Amino acid sequence: MSRRRTLSTKKKIALLVSAATVAGGGAFALAATSNAASVQNAQSSVACQGLATALGNNQKFIADQKANPDAQSAARIANREAVIAQIKVQQQASNCVVGESAQDSQTGQQNAQPPAQSAPAQSAPAQAATKPPAQSAPANNGGGAAAGGQQVCNGSTVTLSGEGGAPAASSNQFPAGTKLKVTNLDNNKSTTVEVTSVSGSCALLNNAAFEQVREPGKFLIRRALIEKVG
């Protein structure tokens, strides 16, 4: 009799342990599923798209430097690798896929720009003589921003390079020292910055400059007006 009671008690303990294990495993699976569901990508989040574009632009810059190295390439690459690490930290903090890259996203848009710009050139000579309509476009940017500015990079989105320091920009089309005015048409905020380095797109703003024109929670400006002002 005592032996049967002992076996019965052991079986009860084994059943309790099994039940606890199954319950714990289920809770872990639910938690893992919940965490996975909260992660977003560039297609589902504007913030994630902006960070992915910034990461891709820096990766492209590094690839270009490795393909065409010069005396400063090693230092530039080391700097951009540090920037990429910081972008990945921001991706994790924003519940984005860490390491997701939208490389060449802006380059493709720039390659599509020349046909759009060539259309006005094929118009009647009378329009070429009447330049005031061409100057009226920058006026949509809210007042005195249009003074002498030449609109460039039509159709380009603007994102951040991830670099620190005073407000500045980097570009693959304008040399260092060029001044660009970038206006976010979604909130009518603008900033005028100097190009200080090379990047993989028409205009990338560093963190300080991007903060001056960004919308809260967004790392990408879809509707941007870029002007060369100096």
C-alpha positions in Angstrom: 0.0 0.0 0.0 2.7 2.5 0.9 4.5 1.7 -2.3 1.4 2.5 -4.4 1.0 5.8 -2.6 4.6 6.7 -3.2 4.3 6.0 -6.9 1.1 8.0 -7.1 2.8 11.0 -5.5 5.7 10.8 -7.9 3.3 10.7 -10.8 1.5 13.8 -9.5 4.8 15.7 -9.2 5.8 14.7 -12.7 2.4 15.8 -14.1 2.7 19.2 -12.3 6.3 19.7 -13.7 5.1 18.8 -17.2 2.2 21.2 -17.0 4.4 24.1 -15.7 6.9 23.4 -18.6 4.1 23.5 -21.2 2.6 26.7 -19.7 6.0 28.4 -19.6 6.8 27.4 -23.1 3.5 28.8 -24.3 4.0 32.0 -22.5 7.5 32.3 -24.1 6.1 31.7 -27.5 3.4 34.3 -27.1 5.9 36.8 -25.9 8.2 36.1 -28.8 5.3 36.4 -31.2 4.2 39.7 -29.7 7.8 41.1 -30.0 8.1 40.0 -33.6 4.8 41.6 -34.5 5.9 44.9 -33.2 8.9 45.1 -35.5 8.3 47.2 -38.6 10.1 47.6 -41.9 10.6 50.3 -44.5 7.3 49.4 -46.3 5.2 49.7 -43.2 6.8 52.7 -41.5 8.0 56.1 -42.7 10.5 56.3 -39.9 11.9 52.9 -40.8 12.1 53.8 -44.4 14.1 57.0 -43.6 16.5 55.0 -41.5 16.8 52.3 -44.1 17.6 54.9 -46.7 20.2 56.6 -44.5 21.8 53.3 -43.9 21.8 52.4 -47.6 23.3 55.8 -48.6 26.2 55.3 -46.1 26.8 51.8 -47.3 26.9 53.0 -50.9 29.3 55.8 -49.9 31.6 53.2 -48.3 31.4 51.0 -51.4 32.3 53.9 -53.7 35.2 54.8 -51.5 36.5 51.2 -51.6 36.1 51.1 -55.4 37.9 54.5 -55.9 40.2 55.0 -52.9 42.3 58.0 -52.2 44.5 59.2 -49.3 41.4 60.1 -47.1 39.3 57.0 -47.9 40.3 55.1 -44.8 39.3 57.9 -42.5 36.0 58.5 -44.4 35.1 54.8 -44.3 35.8 54.6 -40.6 33.6 57.6 -40.0 30.7 56.2 -42.0 31.0 52.8 -40.3 30.5 54.6 -37.0 27.5 56.4 -38.5 26.0 53.1 -39.7 26.4 51.7 -36.1 24.5 54.7 -34.8 21.7 54.2 -37.4 21.3 50.6 -36.4 20.9 51.7 -32.8 18.1 54.1 -33.9 16.5 51.3 -35.9 16.3 49.2 -32.8 15.0 52.0 -30.7 12.3 52.7 -33.4 11.3 49.0 -33.5 12.6 48.8 -37.1 14.3 45.8 -38.7 17.9 46.3 -37.6 20.3 46.5 -40.6 17.5 47.0 -43.2 18.9 49.0 -46.1 17.3 50.9 -48.9 20.5 51.3 -50.9 20.3 53.2 -54.1 16.7 54.3 -53.3 17.5 58.0 -54.0 19.9 57.3 -56.9 17.1 55.7 -58.8 14.9 58.7 -58.4 17.7 61.0 -59.5 18.3 58.9 -62.7 14.6 59.4 -63.4 14.9 63.2 -63.1 16.5 64.2 -66.4 13.5 63.2 -68.6 11.2 65.3 -66.3 13.6 68.3 -66.6 13.9 68.0 -70.3 10.2 68.5 -71.0 10.3 72.3 -70.3 13.3 72.6 -72.6 11.2 71.2 -75.5 8.5 73.8 -75.0 8.0 76.9 -77.2 10.9 79.5 -77.2 8.4 82.0 -75.9 8.4 80.2 -72.5 12.2 80.3 -72.4 12.0 84.1 -72.7 9.4 84.4 -70.0 11.5 83.3 -67.0 9.2 84.7 -64.2 7.0 81.5 -64.2 10.1 79.4 -63.5 10.9 81.7 -60.5 7.3 81.4 -59.2 7.7 77.7 -58.3 10.1 78.3 -55.3 7.6 80.9 -54.0 5.4 78.0 -52.9 8.0 77.4 -50.2 6.7 80.2 -48.0 8.0 83.7 -48.7 11.5 85.0 -48.8 13.1 81.6 -49.4 12.9 82.1 -53.1 15.4 85.0 -53.2 18.0 84.0 -55.9 17.6 80.2 -55.2 18.0 77.7 -58.0 15.8 74.7 -57.6 17.8 71.5 -57.9 17.3 67.7 -57.4 13.7 67.7 -58.4 11.8 64.8 -57.0 14.5 63.8 -54.5 13.5 62.7 -51.0 15.7 63.9 -48.1 16.9 61.9 -45.2 19.6 62.1 -42.6 23.2 61.0 -42.9 23.5 60.1 -39.2 26.5 62.4 -38.7 26.9 64.7 -35.8 28.2 68.3 -35.6 26.8 71.6 -36.6 24.1 71.7 -39.2 25.6 70.6 -42.6 24.9 68.6 -45.7 26.6 66.1 -47.9 26.1 65.6 -51.6 27.2 63.7 -54.7 26.3 66.5 -57.0 27.7 69.7 -55.3 31.2 70.4 -54.1 32.1 71.3 -50.6 31.3 74.9 -49.8 28.0 74.9 -51.8 25.1 76.2 -49.8 21.8 74.4 -50.1 18.4 75.4 -48.8 16.2 72.4 -47.9 12.5 73.0 -47.2 10.1 70.3 -45.9 6.9 71.1 -47.8 4.8 69.1 -45.3 5.5 71.5 -42.5 7.0 74.5 -44.4 10.2 74.4 -42.2 13.5 75.1 -44.0 17.2 75.1 -43.2 20.2 76.5 -45.2 23.3 74.5 -44.8 26.8 74.2 -46.4 27.9 71.0 -48.1 30.9 69.7 -46.2 31.4 66.2 -47.6 30.5 63.7 -50.3 27.5 61.3 -50.0 25.6 58.8 -52.1 22.7 61.1 -52.9 21.9 64.7 -54.0 21.4 66.1 -50.5 21.8 64.4 -47.1 21.3 66.4 -43.9 23.3 65.6 -40.8 21.4 65.1 -37.5 21.4 68.8 -36.5 20.2 70.0 -39.8 17.5 67.3 -40.2 16.1 68.2 -36.7 15.4 71.7 -38.0 13.0 70.5 -40.7 11.8 67.1 -39.6 8.3 66.1 -38.6 8.2 64.3 -35.2 8.9 60.6 -35.4 9.9 60.7 -39.1 13.4 60.1 -40.7 12.4 60.9 -44.3 11.1 64.0 -46.1 9.1 62.8 -49.0 8.1 66.3 -50.3 11.3 68.4 -50.3 12.3 71.5 -52.1 16.0 71.8 -52.5 17.6 75.1 -53.7 21.1 76.0 -54.4 21.6 79.4 -52.8 25.4 79.8 -52.8 
